[in-house]
Amino acid sequence: MENYDYPTTRETKHDYYAIVIAYMILNKTRLKIEQSVIDNLLLFYGDANNPPLGENTYLYLYPLWTAKKTTRTTQITEDLNDSEKSLDSNLSTIYQDIPGSIWTNADRLTFRRKYGDKAQPTFIILAISENVFVRITSAGKGKIKIKCYTANDAGRASLLKNAIGIEVRWLIFDPTKIAQETDIDVVAKLKKAATPSLGDCTDKEVYFTSIFILEVGEDFSGQTIQMFFRWRNKDLKLSGPFGDVVTFTVP
């Protein structure tokens, strides 16, 4: 094989993803790929053997894009672009974590990687300093659609170049309870919830695409959610800072 890089056309990428992910699953023990890594990859690639596929997974978006006249829209195309970038980034991370000594020629041909492992960089890698900019809309009962932007590209949602995803931490509370409650101790706790610090937000999740759905459940509809966002680096210590709190009413 002459080209040791990711395929360049959308159709060949589709075939490539299917082949390499199936190969990883089959050879995960020999390649020393943890099951949790495979599970994480399938969260945003999708799992054809376990429908329904989650919204914005690659296997959900690709058929919508291929049906040109019926379901291909500008938004579907943008979401699929983001999904492919995330897949390429995460696959590269997995390849680099496979010990160089155990690579075979079959591995190199399948993954389209010329070498087993890469030399560690001699330069200093700086931590992310940018904040995440978000736009939030309703996605149905108990569901919040979040689009993430970089400081230099407010035109379309995208991941920061050296980030693998977005970390979200959040807290939900009912503001009506603060007005109705009479117990001083309870009121104090509720007011603390109404103005949370990052440490108060015990719920958290990491998403690997710039557009995603945060599902908190219909039981929280009408309550207030307050969220903090940051860019996540592969190395947690190099992840970006959390920005200011973002407040939204749960649909």
Secondary structure, 3 states (H helix, E strand, C coil): CCCCCCCCCHHHHHHHHHHHHHHHHHHHHHHCCCHHHHHHHHHHHCCCCCCCCCCCCHHHHHHHHHCCCCCCCHHHHHHHHHHHHHHHHHHHHHHHHCCHHHCCHHHHHHHCCCCCCCCCCCCCCCCCCCCCEEEEEECCCCEEEEEEEECCECCCCCCCCCCCEEEEEEEEECHHHHHHCCCHHHHHHHHHHHCCCHHHCCEEEEECCCEEEEECCHHHCCCEEEEEEEEECCCHHHCCCCCCCEEEECC
